[in-house]
């Protein structure tokens, strides 16, 4: 593709690909550290999930408004990468000295979540600076392809890393991915937009959402799905490892295989939308999204019997 011939976009794409892959490692390794090392219960898993998500609720809107008045957003992204690497690297260090605690896991989850908000909001601005407007679709397809690949391969690799070097040790891979992302961003030389002195960013954004029935409904639907999906994920790894006895390597394989559904869905979404309309497809997707989650408690025992014995801890 022509876009990949440009050094700036190529470095941005490579950096995000590596970072997305590392994120999938953390998605499994961090809760497994709580379950396997600290013997977490359901409440503690809920607190860990909440610690990672609260920054998105608290800081997304203020971060967007503040970053409109900041010029060097790329440097903020690099600083966020380095800081997140430091947060994650602190877990295997503490584990090596037998000093890992739930308080540290909560602090790391919260700190990494807050820095992710800062990074992601800045990333949207950097993307528009680097990619020509007539190439937005092509660039987005490349980034979404990397995301889909990370969903498939990341959990599988994470499971085997946890089995090989423990859950805290697997977090070293994500720390390194953030350092790699920061190094690649450091090679980009974009013309960043000038800061906007307008102080009404949050108010204007909220008014626009409130005045758009379509956006308002989509936002509420997405928030509802995300809320219950995070409730599910707060307990799923605990249920799979403790109640079913599924080993980390098998858990990674199962989650990676499940991500193929997202890849297939992306391939048929356009055709379904053209045939039935965007609205009906969104409604159907929102309802069917949880069908697989409802089936997991029913099929869980079969999963344990059929594949739980494949590998030892």
SVG drawing of the C-alpha trace seen along z (x, -y; Angstrom):
<svg xmlns="http://www.w3.org/2000/svg" viewBox="-34 -31 47 65">
<polyline fill="none" stroke="black" stroke-width="0.4" points="0.0,0.0 1.1,-3.5 0.5,-4.7 3.1,-2.3 5.7,-3.9 5.5,-7.0 7.8,-6.8 5.5,-8.7 2.5,-6.6 4.5,-3.4 6.0,-4.2 2.6,-5.1 1.1,-1.9 4.0,0.3 3.9,-1.4 0.2,-0.9 0.4,2.7 3.1,3.6 1.2,1.7 -2.2,3.4 -0.4,6.8 1.0,6.0 -2.4,4.8 -3.8,8.2 -1.1,9.7 -2.0,7.4 -5.7,8.2 -5.0,11.7 -1.8,11.5 -3.0,8.7 -6.1,10.5 -4.2,13.8 -1.7,12.2 -4.5,11.4 -6.0,14.9 -2.9,17.1 -0.5,15.1 -2.7,13.2 -5.7,15.7 -8.2,13.0 -11.9,13.4 -14.8,12.1 -14.9,8.7 -11.2,8.1 -11.5,8.9 -14.3,6.4 -12.2,3.8 -9.3,4.5 -11.6,4.1 -13.1,0.9 -9.6,-0.6 -8.7,-0.1 -12.0,-1.6 -12.7,-4.5 -10.0,-6.7 -11.9,-6.4 -15.1,-7.6 -13.4,-10.4 -10.8,-11.8 -11.9,-11.2 -13.9,-14.5 -11.4,-16.7 -8.5,-15.1 -10.1,-15.9 -10.8,-19.5 -7.3,-20.0 -5.5,-18.5 -7.2,-21.0 -5.0,-23.6 -1.7,-21.5 0.6,-21.7 3.1,-18.9 0.7,-16.0 3.2,-13.5 5.5,-14.0 2.6,-13.4 2.0,-10.1 5.7,-9.1 5.7,-10.1 2.5,-8.0 4.1,-5.0 7.2,-5.3 5.1,-5.8 2.9,-2.8 5.9,-0.7 7.2,-1.7 3.9,-0.9 3.7,2.6 7.3,3.3 6.8,2.6 4.6,5.7 7.2,8.4 9.8,6.5 7.5,6.6 6.7,10.3 10.4,11.1 10.8,9.7 7.6,11.3 6.1,7.8 3.2,7.8 -0.1,6.6 -3.6,5.8 -2.9,2.2 -0.1,2.2 -2.3,4.0 -5.1,1.4 -2.6,-1.5 -1.1,-0.1 -4.5,0.6 -5.6,-3.0 -2.4,-4.7 -2.1,-2.7 -5.8,-3.4 -5.4,-7.2 -2.3,-7.2 -4.2,-5.2 -6.9,-7.9 -4.2,-10.6 -2.6,-8.5 -5.7,-7.5 -7.2,-11.1 -3.8,-12.4 -3.6,-9.5 -6.8,-10.6 -5.3,-14.1 -1.9,-12.7 -3.7,-10.3 -5.5,-13.2 -2.2,-15.1 -0.2,-12.3 -2.9,-10.7 -4.3,-12.7 -8.1,-13.0 -8.6,-11.0 -6.6,-8.1 -8.5,-7.9 -10.4,-4.7 -7.3,-2.9 -5.3,-4.0 -8.2,-3.0 -8.4,0.4 -4.7,1.1 -5.1,0.1 -8.2,2.1 -6.5,5.1 -3.8,4.8 -6.4,4.6 -8.1,7.7 -4.8,9.6 -3.9,8.7 -7.3,10.0 -6.6,13.3 -2.9,13.8 -2.4,11.7 -4.4,13.9 -2.8,17.1 0.7,15.7 -0.3,14.3 -1.5,17.7 1.8,19.4 3.8,16.6 1.9,16.9 2.5,20.6 6.2,20.2 7.2,17.2 4.2,16.6 1.6,13.9 3.7,11.1 6.6,12.1 4.3,12.0 3.7,8.3 7.3,7.6 6.2,8.2 3.6,5.4 6.1,3.1 8.5,3.7 5.8,3.1 5.1,-0.4 8.8,-1.2 8.9,0.0 5.8,-2.2 7.4,-5.2 10.6,-4.7 8.6,-4.5 6.6,-7.6 9.9,-9.4 10.8,-8.8 7.7,-10.7 8.0,-14.3 4.4,-15.5 3.2,-19.1 0.9,-19.2 -2.0,-21.5 -1.8,-24.7 -3.5,-24.8 -7.1,-25.9 -7.7,-28.5 -11.4,-27.8 -12.4,-27.0 -15.9,-25.6 -14.9,-22.2 -16.7,-20.0 -19.9,-22.1 -20.0,-22.2 -19.5,-18.4 -22.2,-17.6 -24.7,-19.9 -24.0,-18.3 -24.5,-14.8 -27.7,-15.9 -29.1,-17.5 -28.4,-14.4 -30.9,-11.6 -28.9,-9.2 -25.6,-9.8 -27.3,-9.9 -29.0,-6.5 -25.8,-5.0 -23.8,-6.3 -26.3,-5.0 -26.4,-1.6 -22.6,-1.3 -22.4,-2.4 -24.9,0.3 -23.1,3.0 -19.7,2.0 -21.0,1.9 -22.3,5.5 -19.4,6.7 -16.9,5.5 -19.0,7.0 -18.6,10.3 -14.9,10.0 -14.3,9.1 -15.5,12.6 -14.8,14.7 -11.0,15.4 -11.7,16.1 -14.5,18.6 -12.4,20.2 -9.3,20.7 -10.8,21.5 -14.2,23.1 -13.3,25.0 -9.5,25.4 -8.7,24.2 -4.9,23.7 -3.5,20.3 -2.3,21.7 -5.7,23.2 -7.4,20.0 -5.3,18.0 -6.1,20.4 -9.8,20.2 -9.9,16.4 -7.8,16.1 -10.0,18.5 -13.1,16.6 -11.6,13.4 -12.0,14.9 -15.7,14.0 -14.8,10.4 -12.7,10.8 -15.6,12.6 -18.1,10.0 -16.0,7.2 -16.1,9.0 -19.9,9.4 -21.0,6.2 -21.0,4.1 -23.0,6.6 -25.6,7.0 -25.9,3.3 -26.5,2.7 -29.2,5.4 -31.0,4.8 -30.0,1.3 -27.5,0.0 -30.0,-0.5 -31.5,3.1 -28.0,4.6 -26.8,2.5 -29.9,3.6 -29.3,7.3 -25.7,7.1 -26.4,5.4 -28.8,8.2 -26.7,11.1 -23.5,9.7 -24.3,11.4 -25.6,14.7 -22.1,16.3 -21.7,15.0 -24.9,16.7 -23.6,19.9 -20.3,19.9 -21.7,21.2 -23.5,24.0 -20.6,25.1 -17.9,24.3 -17.8,27.8 -17.4,29.3 -14.5,26.9 -12.8,28.0 -13.3,31.7 -12.2,31.5 -9.3,29.1 -8.4,28.4 -6.0,31.4 -3.9,30.3 -1.2,28.7 0.0,28.4 0.2,25.1"/>
</svg>
